[in-house]
Amino acid sequence: MLSLLPGCNSAGLLVVNLLARFDNYHVYENLSYGSEKQNVMDVYVPEIKKMSGQPERLPVVVFFYGGCWGGCKTLTKEHYVFVAQALTARGYLVVIPDYRRYPEVKFPQIIEDATHTVEWIKMNIGQYGG
């Protein structure tokens, strides 16, 4: 199986996503956290009914996938659903944001998008149980 995953490429990530279960969470897609087209995120909430001993508010994991600085095909949050599945299966609420990327923007804009993501989460994640 590892030979099918030569780094972060869309074919390898497709294989992993095909193996992931998709029945242990609810996803809120393309929630806006900023004014730019790429400033959207998906929030994955585990199916609490299937889990015992969960706290009233779920712990939150924010997954910022890496970029390739123009050296490969640009990936998006949709390529990392398997991450959300693995973490929601363990009782975490998961946020996977998209963000502006090189070469359209450079630092500090990329970090500003990450900052806006975290600010949005701090202000709004309670609505989703986090």
Summary of the structure (lengths in Angstrom):
residues: 130
radius of gyration: 15.3
end to end distance: 34.0
largest distance: 45.7
contacts: 350
relative contact order: 0.22
helix: 37%
strand: 18%
